[in-house]
Amino acid sequence: MSSEIIFEVTEAEEGGYCASALGLGIHTQGETLEELRLMVRDAVDCYFDVPEQAPKIIRLHFVRDEVLAR
């Protein structure tokens, strides 16, 4: 297993944040960034049955759309 896992983080329409691991079926959400960080760690721990197989680094990649009107 890779030593790093990357989560794509977006703002949810209803508020809060959603995170999805790239290339893996790990998805979670949180109301605040602090809660999201805790939920991401918990989701990674649950996904990998053997702790030694879990990546050592969790990277959060924030994706934000910005619309400009003229």
Secondary structure, DSSP 8 states (H G I E B T S, - for coil): --SEEEEEEEE-TTSSEEEEETTS--EEEESSHHHHHHHHHHHHHHH-SSGGGS-SEEEEEE--------
